[in-house]
């Protein structure tokens, strides 16, 4: 898209395309939080969904601004806010999934998953802060989305418990996996759209799918 830097006075903004596509994801997440806040539903689950989308909006916006456009000024520490909000966003989704799964998944598996989620969020947060590398965020995202949300989703779909919600969640997981694949393999259909920009667009699609899943959950619980 727009790879050149732009200037606002003496302030320089680099990687404009990454900032814009990150901001697009942030706007989708903020819209999701705004819309879900207006839907009645199970209060605890609704709160966790709102935390998830608000943290995701902050993660992508700050990631684009401080972690890309102003990286020359902030250094690697500029990436930390986006990374930490990303971890918080996934953790909120994990707790949401565990909340839904209580009473459906076997108690021992549920307790183990809860403990593992707590251990993962603490260890990955510490790793990210100490190393200033993305690996902690990646590990936590893989665990939180693919393993915990994905596996619990399969179980709950088979048991016909909020099946439609988790079908949308699995669509979101699929879009997230495609985003990761595009970025890792540096895939780009045109020079005007970098692999990072394209991966951000798929993350936006993933965010929309998770919004539809959350919306389904709130509509379903508002009638119960």
N, C-alpha and C positions, 0 to 999 in steps of 0.2 A: 504494500500500500504506500505509505508515506515514510520513507526511510530517512529523509533529511532532518536535520535539526532545525528548530525554529527558536526565535528569540522574542522575549517579552521584556523590553528594556535591557537590562544586563543579565537577565536570567535566561539560561539556555535549556531547552527541552529536547532531549535526544530520543531516539527510537519512538517517534510519534505514532507509528502504526501499532506498536505493542501497547502503548498507553491507551489508544483509542479502542482497540479490541478488548483490552482488560476492562476499560470503562463500560463497554457494552455489556459484558458479563455482570459487572457491578450493578448496572441499571436493571437488568433482568432480575437479579437477586433482590434488589430493593423493591421492584414492582411486585415480586412474589410475596415478600413480607407484608407489603401494603395491602394486597388483596386478601391474603390469608387472615390478616388481623381483623377483617370485616366479617369473616365467616364464623358463626358460632360452632362450637364443637368441644370435644374433651379438653379441659383447660390445661392439664399437664402436658399433653401431647402438643397442643397448640403453642404453648410457651416455648417448647424445645424446637419446634419448626421455625418459629420467629427468630430464635437465637441463631439457628443454623443459617438462615438466609441473610440476616443482618451481618453476621460475622463473615459470610461469604462475600457480601457486597463490600465490606471494609477490606477484606483480604485482597480482592481483585483490584479495587481502586488504588489502595496504597501500594500494592505490588506494581501496578503500572506506573504510578507517579514516582514513588521513592525508589522502587527496585529496578526501574528501567529509565524513565525520562531524566530523573535527577540523580542517577547512580554516580555520576562523576563528582557530585557534591557530597552525597551521603556515604559513599563507599559501601562495602558489603553490609554494614549495619542498617543501611536503608532497606535491605530486603527482609530484615527481621519482622517488622510489623505485619507485612503481608503474609509471611510464612506462619507466624504465630496465630493470626486470626484464621488462617486456613485450617490449622490443627484444631482450633476451638470449634470451627464450623463443622468439621467431620465428627468431632467428639459429641457435639449436640445431636447430630443425626444418629450416632451410635446409641446414645441414651434413649432417644425416641424409639428406635427399633427394639431395644431391650425392654422398654416399657410396654410396647405392644406385644412382645413375645412372652411376657410373664404369664404363666398359666397355660400357655400353649406348648412352649418348648419345655422339655424335662427340667426339673428344678436344678439338678446337678449341673447340666449343661448351661443353664441360664446363669447360675452363680459363678461358674468358671469364666463365662464370657464377660460378665460384669467385671470380675477381678482382672482379667486380661486387658480389657479396655482401659481400666484405670492405670494399669502398669504401662501400657503402650503410650497413653497420652503424656504421662509424666516423663518416661524415658525418652520419647521422641522430642518433647519440648526441650529437655535438658540437652540432648544431642544437638538440636538445631541451634540453640543459643551458644553452646561451647564451640561447635565446629564452624558455624556460619556457612553451612552447606545445606543444600536442598534435600539431602538423603533422608533426614529425619522426617520431613514433611511427606516425602514419597512413601516411606515405609508405613507411616500412619495412615495415609490415604489408601494404600493397597489393603491394609488390614481393615480399616473402617468401612470402606465401600465394598471391595470385592469379597472379602471373607465374612465379616460380621453381617453387614447389610445384605450381601448377596446370599449367603447360606441361610440366614434367618428368613430372608424373603422366599427362598425356595420351599422351606418348611411351611411357612404360613400360607403360601399359595396352594400347596398340596392339601393343607388342612382347611382351605377355604375361609381363612381368617384375614380380612382386609386384603384379599387377593388382588383386587384392582389396584390398590395403592402400591403393592409391591411389584406388580407388572410394570407400572410406570417407573418405579425405582430401578428396576432392572433395565429398562430402556435408558435411563440416565446413566447407569453403570456402563452400559455398552457404549454410549457416546463419550464417556470419560475415557474408556479404554482406547477408543479410536483417537481421541485427542492426544493421549500419551504415545500411541504408536506413531502418529504423524510427527510429533516433536522428536522422538528418539531416532526415527529413521530419516528425519529431515526431508519429509515429503512436501512438495509444493507444486501445484499445477501451473503456476505462472510466476514470473519474477516479481510481479506486482504484489504478490501475496506470499509472505514468508511462511515457513512451516510453523513458526511460533504463532503468527497471526491466525493461520488456519486452525491450529489446535485450540486457540482461544474461542474461535467460532463454534467449535464442537463442544467446548465447555459451556458456552452459552446455551446450546441445545440441551445439554445434560441438565443444566439448571432449570430449564423450562419443564423437562420431564419430571424432575423431582418436585417442582411446584405443582404439577398436575397430580402427582401422587399424594402430596400433602393436602391439596384441595379435596381430593376424593376422601381421604381420611376424615377431614373435618366435616364434610357434608354427611358422611355415613354416621359419625358419632353424634351429630347435631340432631338426628332423628331417633336416637336411642334413648 
